[in-house]
Amino acid sequence: MPDFLTTTSGRRIAYERTAGKGPGVVFLGGFKSDMEGTKAVHLQDWAQRMGRAFLRFDYSGHGQSSEAFTDGAIGDWADDAQAAIEALTDGPQVLVGSSMGGWISLILSGRMPERIAGLVGIAAAPDFTEDSMWDGFSDDRRAALLRDGQVALPSDYGEPYIITLRLIEDGRAHLVLRRPLPLPFPVRLLQGTADEDVAMSVALRLLDHATGGDIRLTLVKGADHRFSSPDCLLLIEQSISDVIGLAVSGA
């Protein structure tokens, strides 16, 4: 059973954490995913073997946390992540952001840079509500969203996604590719070439846009959006270890 953190907004955030040495590792999941996913559970097991502190959690409206998914938006989930890091971790952390979690980790890099030792982005999806959803909608779908306040999008992962107008509008308040994006710590971006949800162009745009002394992108031929094959999981481990080593050495 998970533990729960009640935030200042009253949301109950489900989480699992293990104690260990710092810098700790925080896993930030994707859109409508939860902390029981393959990568989150695998990385917690790996961190325990390494004696490394680790935290995974569910955003509000996700998994076992409170609230309805359709009531949430990027800003809410970034607030949840910030609250969890502030309350449940000590010292600098390596943020491992998968898909939407990659966007949220970039938002947090501006909010709490002193608490971030480095970033690992896995198919990071910054600004996806604008660039993938809104820009990809037909005129009819945009009209329906503006008229009804929500639309249903088909999903390869189960039930259709209900996309709300609030999600789109709130996303515009948190875009990171339209403003300076300094990342003054080691950053490792991982991207599959067969990802049908986040195109390689997104990873390349992020690499080009962000500024920092140690930002690297690794493309994995044939890897899909889940990025959960044994080889991909090993690459994630290696990337986290790389960032931790640099953070500890002060390089």
Buried (B, 14 or more C-beta within 10 A) or exposed (E): EBEBBEBEEEBBBBBBBBEBEBBBBBBBBBBBBBBBBEBBBBBBEBBBEBEBBBBBBBBBBBBBBBBEBBEBBBBBBBBBBBBBBEEBBEEBBBBBBBBBBBBBBBBBBBEBEEBBBBBBBBBBBBBBBBBBBBEEBEEEBBEBBEEEEBBEEEEEEEEEBBBBBBBBEBBEEBBBBEEEBEBEBBBBBBBBEEBEBBBBEBBBBBBEBBEBEBBEBEBBEEBBBBBBBEEBBEBBBBBBBBBBEBBEEEE
